[in-house]
Amino acid sequence: MTDHRLEVADVFRQYKQEFFGRWGHTVSAQQSKAFRDICACQTPLLGARVEQCDHCCYQSTLYHSCRNRHCPKCQSTARDRWLTRIAKELLPVPYSHVVFTLPGSLSPLVLQNPKRIYDLLFRCVSETLLTIARDQRRLGVDLGFLAVLHTWNQKMLHHPHLHCLVPAGGLSPDRSRWIHCCNRFFLPGRVLGRMFRGKFLALLAACFRRKQLRLSGQLQVLQGPAVFDRFLRGLRKPNWVVEVRPPFGGPDYVLRYLARYTHRVAISNGRLIELREGQVTFRWRDSADHNTQKQMTVEAVEFIRRFLLHILPAGFVKIRHFGFLANCRRRGALELCGALLRAPPSPALLTARQRNAIERKCPCCKEGKLCLLGYIPCEGLIHLTASASNSVDSS
């Protein structure tokens, strides 16, 4: 029997009272729901399904997952299904990775207005990339790309940024040919950063004028127009970070690359090392020190607080497509790109583990398929039924 590996849910369950006693007044409904779901995930609280192999009679009992998109245990299957679908849309060209990051001084404002600010971030990044790419002095093309929102850094602190995966080239203005970019250069980072900064601050000022921003607590001082203008002027001085990496591999490589970014949460269970005496120790990668792996120890209550900072608003879409890959244009544009490139998209295959998870292959014989035998009701339903029955009996 293997030892139980430490999970985020273990920290949540053990230090629930301490956390809510200290920070309960700040927890939103969405954060509270995520907390409950993560605690209940793959436990008897959610019930289970019993499966049997149709080839070797192997049986397994699988506790139901919470399916919350912020749960560290629920992302692998969702990611594999998404990758299966997106693999058909990858073009047989190199791709470039572009990262747009908001300044740290904006974090308090973002945390009070997450949906509005994150929407602004997507809008400004898409307009910046599409505008610069159409410039005849740059590429002179119509881009299509995918953008994924991350709100954390390796220490689980608030660090909102967008990862954009862009085909290294695009459609010509008359849509008659595909234009490739230079093998070692995609778009200028400084030019992207300046336009990104200008667009974002202009839209942020417009939101303020329309009274669409929440400014409470420590941000109450920004409610005056003159003070808010000074705040914006301070943000215009530094260069905003836009990292543009040279074009890299084709569809197969891109698929593996996407698997590391699209369905991540603030911290995975695999990075947790120890929970002892109210302290959580986890691994983190220090990018300022050549990506050296290090360890960090924080209070369990602080660990939970940091994790909940990254719970997105209900219904917020964190993976979006733009340009010719936008939902309304994607099918026709992909057919046109395939014809212009004169090559079918490379078959971007999943790993054997990913295929087996999707196809429900038997882990014992590797040949049969797991079939549903029945369900075990959740404990919550049993307790509810028992309580109702006792009430009827007593009456």
N, C-alpha and C positions, 0 to 999 in steps of 0.2 A: 504494500500500500504506500503510495507516494504522499509526502507531506503536502499540506495545503499551502499554496503560494499566496503571498500577500496580495490583496486586491484593494482598489479604491473603495469598494463597498464595505470592506472590513473596517476601514477608518471611519466611514460614515456611520456605520452601526454602533461602533464602540464610543464615539464621541459626539453623538447626536445631541444629547442634553446639554453638554458644555457649549457646543457651537450655537444652538438656538438660544441658550441663556445669554450669550454675549452678543450675537449678531442677528437674532430672530427678527428684530424690528426692521432690518434692512432687506430681508429676503423677499423677493417677488414671488408671485404665484407660479411663474414658469420655473424659477429656481427650486421652489418647494416641490413641485411635481417631479423635476429631474432627480432631486434628492430621494424622494420616495421610490421612484422607479429603479434607480441604481441599487438601492438597498434590497429591493424585492427581486431583482433579476436573477433568474435561474435558481430560485428557491421554491419550497413548497407553497409559498404565498401565492404564486401564480399558476400552480398546477403543473401537470406534466403530460407528455404523450409517450405511449409505449409503442416501439417499433420492432419489427422482426424481419430478418433477411429472407427473401424468397428463394434463396439458394442453399444456405447452410444453417438456417434456423437460429442464427445469432439474434439475441434480443438485447434491447437497450431501453433505458428510461431516460428521457430528456426533459428536464425542467424547462418550462417556457421562459423565453427571454422577454424583457420589458419593451424592446424595440425603440427605446428612446435614443435619439440620434446623438446624445451626449454620453451614453453609457459605453465604457471601454470594452465591454464584452459583446456588444450588439453590432459592432461595425464591420466585422470581417465578412459576414454573409452579405450584408447590404453592399459593401464595397465590391465583392466578387460579382454580384448580379449587375451592378452598374458598369463594371469593367467589361463584362460580356457584351453589354449593349453598346458601349462607347467604342469598343474595338472595331466595330464595323464602320465607324466614322473617321478613323485616322487616315491621313493622307500619306502616300509613299514619298515623303520628303523629310529632311531634318527639321527639328523643332527647336525653338528658343524658349528659355525660361526667364521671365521678367517679374521682378518683385517690387511692388509699390508699398512704402511704409509711411504711416502717419507719425508725426513727431510725438514724443512722449508727453509734451506739455498739453496735448489735446485730450489725454486719457480721462481726466475728470469729466470733461464735457461729453465725451463719447459714452461713458458709463451711465450718465444721466439721460442720454438721448440715443440709445444704441441703434434702434431701427432707422431713425432718420439719418444719423451720421454714417452708418454702414451703407445705406442706400446711396448717399452722396459719394462715398468712396467708390462704389461700383460704377456710378455714373461718370465720375471724373476720370477714372482710370480708362474706361472704355472710350470716352471722347478723346482723351489724350493719345492713346495708341492709334485709334483710327485716323485722327487728324494728322499726326506726324507721319504715319505710313503713307497717307495719300499725297504728301508733299513731294513734288517732282524732284526736289533736291535730295530727298532721302531715298525712298523706295518707289513711290508713285504707284502704290497698289491698294487694293481693297483687301483688308485683313479679315480673318476669321479666327477667333480664339476662345479659350475657356478660362474662366477666372474662379479661384477658390479663396474664400475668406478664412484666414486664421487670426485669432485674437490674442495669442499667447506667445511667450518666448520659452526657452528651455527651463527657466525657473518658475514657470506658471504665472508670471506677472503679466499685466495687461500690455499688449504689444500688437495692435491691429495692423494687419498688412494683407495684401492680395498677392497670391501666386497666380501668374498668368502663363499659360502654356500656348505658344503661338507658332503655327507653321512658319518656317523661315522663308517667307515669300508671300505672294498673294495674286489675286486676279488683276489684270490690267484694267484701266478705266473703261475700255470698250468691251471688256469681258471676252476678248478673243484669244488670250494667251495667259499662261502662268509665268510670272516673273520671279526668278530665284534671287535671294539676297546673297551677299558675299559670305563665303564659308566661315570667315573669322569675325564677322561684324553683322549685327542685326539693325539696331537703332541706337542713336546716341543717348546715353543715360542722363547727361546733364540737361539736354534739351527736353527730354521727357519730364524730368524733375521740375523744371521751371514752369512748364505748361500745366502740369499736375497741380502744383502749388497755387498757381494763379486761378485755375478753374475752381479748385476746392474752396479757397478763401472767398471767392466771389459768391459762390452758392451758399456758403455758411453765413455770409453777411446778409444775403437775401432771406434766409431762414430767420435770422434775428429780427430783421425789419418786419417780417410777417408774424412775429411772436410765436414761432413754431418750435422754439427751443425751451426746454426746461432748465431753469437756472436757480437751483435751491441750495441750501447748505453753504458750503464754502464758495459756491459760484454765484451767490446773491450779489456780490460786488460787481459782477459783469452785467447786471440788469440795466445800468445806465448806458445810453448810446455812446457817450464819449469814452467811457471805460472799455466797452466792448471794442471800439475802434482801435484803442491803444493795444488791446490784447491781439487783435488781428495784425497790426503793424509789427508786433514782436514776432509773429509767426512768419512774416515775409522775409526776415533777415537771413535765417539759416537756409542752406540748401536742403531740400527734401530728398531723402534717400530713395533712389530708384536703381536697383541692381539689374543689369542686363547681361545675361550669360551668353556666350557664343553658341551658335546652333550645335546641337548634338544629335544622337542617333535617330533612327527611323522608328516606325510604328511599334515594333517589338520592344525596343528600349523605352519608348514613351509610355507604353502600357504599364511596365514595371515602375516607371517613374511616377505615374499618376497614382498607383496603389499606395505610395508613401505619403501622398498629400491630400487626397480628396476626402477621405472619411476619418481623418484623425480627430482626436479629442485632446483636451488640454494636457493630459498625461496618460500613458498606457500602463496597464498593470505590470507589464514586463520591466518598467523602469523603477518600480518600487523595490526597496531592499529590506527595510526593517521598520517595524512599529514597536516602540518600546518606551514605557514610562511617559506616554503622552507626546512622543516625538516621532516624526516620520522622516525616514532617510530615503532619498531617491537619487537616481543617476541623472546627470545633465551634461550637455555638450557645450563646451566653452568655445564659441566661434572666434573670440579674441585671442585664444591660445591654440591656434591650429586645430580646432575642433577636438581638443583633448577631453576625454571622458572624466568627469569629476563627480563627487558626491556632495549632496546638500542635505542638511537636517533642519526641519522647521517644526513648530508646534503643530499637533494634529488639528487644532481648531483653525490655525492659520492656513494649513494645507487645504482644509475644506473651503475656507473663504476664498482662497485663490482659485480653486477649481470652479466654484460657482460664479466667479467673475465672467466666465466664458460660456455661460448658458445663453443661447441666442433667443431673441423674441419669438413668440409662437408664430409659426407659419413662415418664418424668414427663410428665404432661399439662399444658401451659402455657396452653391455651385451654379454659375450662370454662363451662358454663351452669348457672344457678341459678333458683330460684323456679318459676314456671309454664313457664319455658323449659328446665328440667332434662330430661334425656333421657327419663325415665319418664313425663313429663307433656306434653311439647312438642306432639305432634301434636294431641291433643284440645284443648289450651289455645289453640293458634293458630287452630284452626277456630272455637272459641268467640269469641275476640277479633275475628276477621274478621266474624263475624255481628253482634256487638255494635257494632262500628265502622261497619257498613253500607257498607263500601267494600272492594273487593279491594285487596291490597297493591300499591303502585305498582311498575311494572316497573323494577327497578334494573338498568340495563344496564352491561355491561363496555365498555371501550374497544375500538376496532377491533384494536389490537395484542394485547390480551388474548384477544379472540375468535379471532384468527388463530393464536395460540400454542396454544390449546386444540384448535382444529379442524384444525391442521396445514395451514393455507393456504399456497400457494406465495408466497414473497416477491418473485418476479420478475413473474409475470403477474397475481397477485392473484385468479385465478379457479380454477386447478386445486388439487388436493390432493396433498400429498407422500405418496408410497407407498414402503414399504420395499423396497429391492433386495437387501440382504444386510448381513452383519456383518463387521467387521474385528476379529479376536481381540485381546484385550488383550496388551500386551507381557509382563506378568507371566506369563500362561498360556504364551506362546511360550517364554520363558526356562525355565519349569518343564518344558515338554515336551522342550526341547532338552537339558536337564540329565539328564532321565530316559533319553532316547535314548542319550546319551553313556555313561551308566552301564551300559546294556545292552550297547552295543558293546564297552566295555572288559572286560566280564565274559566 
